């Protein structure tokens, strides 16, 4: 064993121990709870004859963690996850890294990112630069499809499943033109997916570079958000120095003391594309269309 290997092993062990502690503390996850929860989930899935669902530990545990080991709530989450894939076919049909404009969204226009570093609570931070998007880059549907691919990919990470994720919505350059595309139907569908269908633990949302009319914009979105999520939304304004000590440096632009300009979007694209086999696998499952409830 080399010196490098020797040094890395304790760190990995310590990291795993820390994650186990966080899972137990935040989610009530223990070895016994996991075995019991997985067994119960498989029973519930078997009882839904219209649903073809993966039953491997890796897939199911995401939903148990998202619902803090309430097996019935996790099962309802799974049902909604597969139902929305059919009811929102414009977002989900043939969804994979190869069918969305990742190059345009990531390295070419830098519209989304998932930080390599964690926040002080050990959470991943996802950024969407809504104000930098326009229809010359991609359609609003393809923007959403790209975000869904990124979310699926991020949720393959166990630490993200346990510790949750922090979202940053950057409204810099947001114009009334954007609102013509973000219709009430689009916003309602997006909010439903985010809150009810994906097994994501959204711990905080920071809205940065808010334009003067942001209150009007938020008023259009607010009716579709649950009270739990509303309490986790923070409006930062334009002085991003307020984010030091709150978000990782790679999220903050250099002009505010961060390192965002050095972020490797090409690497992120490569990482997301490496999960293509998962998308191919999951596409084989779902509700039979003739009996969709």
C-alpha positions in Angstrom: 0.0 0.0 0.0 1.4 3.4 -1.0 1.5 6.4 1.4 -1.3 8.0 -0.6 -3.5 4.9 -0.2 -2.7 4.7 3.5 -3.8 8.3 4.0 -7.0 8.0 1.9 -8.4 4.9 3.6 -9.0 6.5 7.1 -10.5 9.6 5.4 -13.0 7.5 3.5 -13.8 5.5 6.6 -14.4 8.7 8.6 -16.5 10.1 5.8 -18.7 6.9 5.7 -19.0 7.0 9.5 -20.1 10.7 9.3 -22.7 9.9 6.7 -24.1 7.0 8.7 -24.3 9.3 11.7 -26.1 11.9 9.7 -28.5 9.3 8.2 -29.4 8.1 11.7 -29.7 11.5 13.2 -31.7 13.2 10.4 -33.6 10.2 8.9 -33.8 7.6 11.6 -31.7 5.3 9.3 -30.2 2.2 11.0 -29.4 -1.2 9.5 -32.5 -2.6 11.0 -34.7 0.3 9.8 -33.3 -0.1 6.3 -34.0 -3.9 6.1 -37.5 -3.4 7.5 -38.2 -0.4 5.2 -37.0 -2.1 2.0 -39.0 -5.2 2.8 -42.2 -3.2 3.4 -41.6 -1.2 0.2 -41.3 -4.3 -1.8 -44.6 -5.6 -0.4 -46.3 -2.4 -1.3 -44.9 -2.4 -4.8 -46.0 -6.0 -5.3 -49.5 -5.0 -4.3 -49.7 -2.4 -7.2 -50.2 -4.7 -10.1 -50.2 -1.9 -12.6 -46.7 -0.7 -11.7 -43.5 -2.2 -12.9 -40.9 -0.9 -10.5 -37.2 -1.6 -9.7 -36.9 -3.4 -6.4 -33.1 -3.2 -5.9 -31.9 -1.6 -2.7 -30.1 1.3 -4.4 -33.3 2.5 -6.1 -35.7 2.1 -3.2 -33.5 3.5 -0.5 -33.6 7.0 -2.2 -37.3 7.2 -1.5 -37.1 5.9 2.0 -34.5 8.6 2.8 -36.6 11.3 1.1 -39.5 10.4 3.3 -37.5 9.7 6.5 -38.3 6.0 6.5 -42.1 6.3 6.4 -42.7 3.3 4.1 -46.2 4.3 3.0 -45.0 7.9 2.2 -42.0 6.5 0.3 -44.3 4.2 -1.7 -46.6 7.1 -2.6 -43.5 9.0 -3.7 -42.6 6.1 -6.0 -46.1 6.0 -7.4 -46.0 9.8 -8.2 -42.5 9.5 -9.6 -43.7 7.0 -12.2 -47.1 8.6 -12.8 -45.6 11.9 -13.7 -43.3 10.3 -16.2 -46.5 9.5 -18.2 -48.6 12.5 -17.4 -45.8 14.9 -18.2 -44.5 13.2 -21.3 -43.1 16.4 -22.8 -40.6 16.5 -19.9 -39.9 12.8 -19.5 -40.2 11.0 -22.8 -36.9 9.3 -23.7 -35.2 11.3 -21.0 -31.5 10.8 -20.8 -28.2 12.7 -21.0 -28.1 12.0 -24.7 -31.5 13.4 -25.5 -31.1 16.8 -23.8 -28.8 19.7 -24.9 -26.2 19.3 -22.2 -23.4 21.0 -24.1 -25.5 24.1 -24.7 -26.8 24.2 -21.1 -23.5 23.4 -19.4 -20.1 24.4 -21.1 -21.6 26.6 -23.9 -23.9 28.9 -21.8 -23.2 27.8 -18.2 -26.9 27.8 -17.3 -26.6 25.1 -14.6 -24.0 23.7 -12.3 -23.7 21.4 -9.3 -20.9 22.5 -7.0 -17.9 20.1 -6.5 -17.6 21.4 -3.0 -20.1 21.2 -0.2 -21.7 23.8 1.9 -21.0 24.0 5.7 -23.7 21.3 6.3 -22.1 18.9 3.8 -24.8 19.5 1.1 -24.4 19.7 -2.6 -25.4 23.1 -4.2 -27.2 23.2 -7.5 -27.4 26.5 -9.5 -29.8 27.4 -12.3 -29.2 30.7 -14.1 -32.8 31.3 -15.2 -32.1 34.9 -16.4 -29.3 33.8 -18.7 -31.5 31.4 -20.6 -33.3 32.3 -23.9 -34.9 30.4 -26.7 -31.8 30.7 -28.9 -30.1 28.3 -26.4 -32.9 25.8 -26.2 -36.6 25.6 -25.6 -38.0 26.0 -22.1 -39.0 22.3 -22.3 -35.4 21.3 -23.1 -34.2 23.5 -20.2 -36.5 21.6 -17.9 -35.5 18.3 -19.3 -31.9 19.1 -18.7 -32.6 20.1 -15.1 -34.4 16.8 -14.6 -31.4 14.8 -16.0 -29.1 16.8 -13.6 -31.4 16.0 -10.7 -31.6 12.3 -11.5 -27.8 12.2 -11.7 -27.3 14.1 -8.5 -29.7 11.8 -6.6 -27.5 8.8 -7.5 -25.1 10.1 -4.8 -25.8 8.7 -1.4 -24.5 11.8 0.5 -27.0 13.9 -1.5 -29.8 11.5 -0.6 -28.9 11.8 3.1 -27.9 15.4 3.5 -30.1 16.9 0.9 -29.4 19.6 -1.6 -29.4 23.4 -1.7 -30.7 25.2 -4.8 -29.7 28.6 -6.1 -31.9 30.4 -8.6 -29.9 33.2 -10.3 -32.3 35.8 -11.7 -29.7 38.1 -13.2 -30.9 39.5 -16.6 -34.4 38.1 -16.0 -36.8 39.9 -18.3 -40.5 40.0 -18.8 -39.8 37.9 -21.9 -38.9 35.0 -19.7 -42.3 35.0 -18.0 -44.1 34.4 -21.3 -42.4 30.9 -21.2 -42.8 30.2 -17.5 -46.5 29.9 -17.7 -48.7 28.9 -14.7 -49.1 25.4 -16.2 -45.3 25.1 -16.5 -44.6 26.4 -13.0 -47.3 24.2 -11.5 -46.0 21.1 -13.2 -42.4 21.9 -12.2 -43.4 22.5 -8.6 -45.3 19.2 -8.4 -42.3 17.3 -9.8 -39.8 19.0 -7.4 -41.9 18.7 -4.3 -43.9 15.5 -4.7 -42.3 13.2 -7.3 -38.5 13.3 -7.1 -36.9 11.9 -4.0 -35.0 15.1 -3.3 -34.5 16.7 0.1 -34.5 20.4 -0.7 -33.0 22.0 2.4 -32.8 25.6 1.2 -33.4 27.8 -1.9 -31.4 31.0 -2.4 -32.7 33.5 -4.9 -29.9 35.8 -6.0 -29.6 38.8 -8.3 -33.3 39.6 -7.8 -34.7 42.2 -10.3 -36.9 45.0 -9.1 -40.0 43.1 -10.1 -39.1 39.9 -8.3 -42.0 40.3 -5.8 -44.4 40.2 -8.7 -42.6 37.1 -10.2 -42.6 35.3 -6.8 -46.3 36.1 -6.4 -47.0 34.0 -9.5 -44.9 31.1 -8.2 -45.9 31.1 -4.6 -49.4 29.5 -4.9 -47.8 26.3 -6.2 -45.3 25.9 -3.3 -46.0 24.1 0.0 -45.5 26.0 3.3 -42.5 23.8 4.2 -40.6 24.8 1.1 -41.7 28.5 1.4 -40.0 28.7 4.8 -36.7 27.6 3.2 -36.6 30.3 0.5 -34.2 33.2 1.0 -33.9 36.3 -1.2 -30.3 37.5 -1.3 -30.4 40.4 -3.7 -27.3 41.4 -5.6 -24.6 41.5 -2.9 -23.3 38.0 -3.1 -20.8 38.6 -0.4 -23.6 37.7 1.9 -23.2 34.1 0.7 -19.7 33.6 2.1 -19.8 30.9 4.7 -23.2 29.9 3.5 -22.4 28.5 0.0 -19.2 27.0 -1.5 -16.7 29.3 -3.1 -17.2 27.8 -6.5 -20.8 29.1 -6.6 -19.8 32.7 -5.9 -18.3 34.9 -8.7 -14.8 36.2 -8.4 -15.9 39.8 -8.1 -17.5 38.8 -4.8 -14.5 36.8 -3.6 -15.5 33.4 -5.0 -14.0 31.0 -7.6 -17.0 30.4 -9.9 -15.2 31.4 -13.1 -12.8 28.4 -12.6 -15.7 25.9 -12.4 -15.2 23.0 -14.9 -18.5 22.8 -16.8 -17.0 20.3 -19.3 -16.1 18.0 -16.5 -19.6 18.3 -15.1 -21.1 17.4 -18.6 -18.8 14.3 -18.7 -19.9 13.2 -15.2 -23.6 13.6 -16.1 -23.2 11.7 -19.3 -21.5 8.8 -17.5 -24.8 8.0 -15.9 -26.5 7.2 -19.3 -26.8 3.5 -18.4 -29.0 4.4 -15.4 -31.4 6.3 -17.5 -31.6 3.4 -20.0 -32.3 1.1 -17.1 -35.0 3.2 -15.4 -36.8 3.8 -18.7 -37.9 0.2 -18.7 -40.1 0.7 -15.7 -43.4 2.5 -15.0 -47.1 2.3 -15.1 -48.9 0.4 -17.8 -50.6 3.1 -19.9 -53.9 1.3 -20.1 -54.3 1.2 -16.3 -52.7 4.5 -15.3 -54.6 5.8 -12.3 
